[in-house]
Amino acid sequence: MTPPNVKALTSIVEKNEVDTDIIFLYLESNYASNSKKYNIEKDPDFNNQECGFTKKFKSNIIFTTNKCGEASPILQKIIFPKTTTKMLKNWIQQIYKIGLSEGIESDNKWYKNTIEFGPKDKEAGCYYKIKQTTTNSIVEVWCGC
């Protein structure tokens, strides 16, 4: 698993005036794609704008995202080849850091005795959860209010 280059990705995010999907940007910057987007979903409430898709990357990485519907949370799932929980925790913290403005303290923490990283107050924000299977490691992300 390639660690996120926080400085480079933060620079790209800051230059873009539209919302940038940090995890998708990370994957596109570090792994060749094995497919075009598929399972594309369109949101009828927003002129059939694309609101969800799946895309495969080299190293058997699969990225799925969905933000369909008004005021819907962002749901993402990244399937990696089997990876240690320690490495995934570090990756999550680095990815989370990219979305923070410089000098801003993280509002997220690892919940005690869990593999979930989320807002300290457990309210609005982004939650990251690690799931391990026999062959894969999965990071699920939920962002919303």
CORLINZI-V644329 format. One record per run of one state. SS is the DSSP state (~ for helix, > for strand, _ for the rest). FROM is the first residue (numbers start at 1). TO is the last residue. Records with the same first field share a line. If there is no record, write none. Layout:
# CORLINZI-V644329
SS = FROM-TO ; FROM-TO
This chain:
# CORLINZI-V644329
_ = 1-5 ; 16-21 ; 31-32 ; 34-37 ; 47-48 ; 58-60 ; 67-73 ; 82-84 ; 99-107 ; 111-115 ; 120-124 ; 133-135 ; 145-145
~ = 6-15 ; 22-30 ; 44-46 ; 85-98
> = 33-33 ; 38-43 ; 49-57 ; 61-66 ; 74-81 ; 108-110 ; 116-119 ; 125-132 ; 136-144
